[in-house]
Amino acid sequence: MKTIFNRFVADESGATAIEYGLIAALVSVAILGALSTMGTKLTNTFTAVNNSLK
């Protein structure tokens, strides 16, 4: 039983997958934030252009 526990403690393959998942989540949150800000600015720009063409 002690051998199984020592092997379980030494196994880091699951930790790597979790780290990659956390990195992917962080990148996706950053992308969503950037796109949200850019979308608002783009909407304001198109509204200003539309108003100036009227």
Short mmCIF file of the C-alpha atoms (twelve columns), coordinates in Angstrom:
data_MODEL
# 
_entry.id   MODEL 
# 
loop_
_atom_site.group_PDB 
_atom_site.id 
_atom_site.type_symbol 
_atom_site.label_atom_id 
_atom_site.label_alt_id 
_atom_site.label_comp_id 
_atom_site.label_asym_id 
_atom_site.label_seq_id 
_atom_site.Cartn_x 
_atom_site.Cartn_y 
_atom_site.Cartn_z 
_atom_site.pdbx_PDB_model_num 
ATOM 1  C CA . MET A 1  0.000   0.000  0.000   1 
ATOM 2  C CA . LYS A 2  2.878   2.356  0.778   1 
ATOM 3  C CA . THR A 3  4.350   1.726  -2.670  1 
ATOM 4  C CA . ILE A 4  1.074   2.657  -4.363  1 
ATOM 5  C CA . PHE A 5  0.836   5.855  -2.321  1 
ATOM 6  C CA . ASN A 6  4.448   6.817  -3.160  1 
ATOM 7  C CA . ARG A 7  3.782   6.231  -6.862  1 
ATOM 8  C CA . PHE A 8  0.621   8.350  -6.647  1 
ATOM 9  C CA . VAL A 9  2.489   11.215 -4.971  1 
ATOM 10 C CA . ALA A 10 5.336   11.087 -7.514  1 
ATOM 11 C CA . ASP A 11 3.015   11.016 -10.566 1 
ATOM 12 C CA . GLU A 12 2.835   14.500 -12.097 1 
ATOM 13 C CA . SER A 13 1.113   13.747 -15.413 1 
ATOM 14 C CA . GLY A 14 -2.270  14.975 -14.206 1 
ATOM 15 C CA . ALA A 15 -0.753  18.190 -12.863 1 
ATOM 16 C CA . THR A 16 0.585   19.049 -16.311 1 
ATOM 17 C CA . ALA A 17 -2.853  18.621 -17.882 1 
ATOM 18 C CA . ILE A 18 -4.415  20.831 -15.218 1 
ATOM 19 C CA . GLU A 19 -1.771  23.508 -15.771 1 
ATOM 20 C CA . TYR A 20 -2.416  23.503 -19.522 1 
ATOM 21 C CA . GLY A 21 -6.141  23.770 -18.838 1 
ATOM 22 C CA . LEU A 22 -5.620  26.757 -16.543 1 
ATOM 23 C CA . ILE A 23 -3.398  28.465 -19.117 1 
ATOM 24 C CA . ALA A 24 -6.000  27.900 -21.843 1 
ATOM 25 C CA . ALA A 25 -8.733  29.311 -19.599 1 
ATOM 26 C CA . LEU A 26 -6.647  32.392 -18.803 1 
ATOM 27 C CA . VAL A 27 -5.898  33.011 -22.484 1 
ATOM 28 C CA . SER A 28 -9.570  32.659 -23.417 1 
ATOM 29 C CA . VAL A 29 -10.612 35.137 -20.696 1 
ATOM 30 C CA . ALA A 30 -8.025  37.628 -21.982 1 
ATOM 31 C CA . ILE A 31 -9.253  37.195 -25.567 1 
ATOM 32 C CA . LEU A 32 -12.882 37.660 -24.537 1 
ATOM 33 C CA . GLY A 33 -12.020 40.815 -22.641 1 
ATOM 34 C CA . ALA A 34 -10.070 42.254 -25.568 1 
ATOM 35 C CA . LEU A 35 -12.821 41.419 -28.071 1 
ATOM 36 C CA . SER A 36 -15.470 42.934 -25.834 1 
ATOM 37 C CA . THR A 37 -13.554 46.205 -25.559 1 
ATOM 38 C CA . MET A 38 -12.733 46.246 -29.261 1 
ATOM 39 C CA . GLY A 39 -16.373 45.514 -30.165 1 
ATOM 40 C CA . THR A 40 -17.606 48.470 -28.119 1 
ATOM 41 C CA . LYS A 41 -15.079 50.812 -29.715 1 
ATOM 42 C CA . LEU A 42 -15.928 49.505 -33.182 1 
ATOM 43 C CA . THR A 43 -19.647 50.044 -32.565 1 
ATOM 44 C CA . ASN A 44 -18.969 53.617 -31.451 1 
ATOM 45 C CA . THR A 45 -16.846 54.255 -34.547 1 
ATOM 46 C CA . PHE A 46 -19.525 52.946 -36.924 1 
ATOM 47 C CA . THR A 47 -22.172 54.978 -35.116 1 
ATOM 48 C CA . ALA A 48 -20.079 58.139 -35.496 1 
ATOM 49 C CA . VAL A 49 -19.527 57.451 -39.204 1 
ATOM 50 C CA . ASN A 50 -23.233 56.775 -39.692 1 
ATOM 51 C CA . ASN A 51 -24.188 59.990 -37.926 1 
ATOM 52 C CA . SER A 52 -21.750 62.053 -39.966 1 
ATOM 53 C CA . LEU A 53 -23.114 60.635 -43.239 1 
ATOM 54 C CA . LYS A 54 -26.703 61.626 -42.412 1 
# 
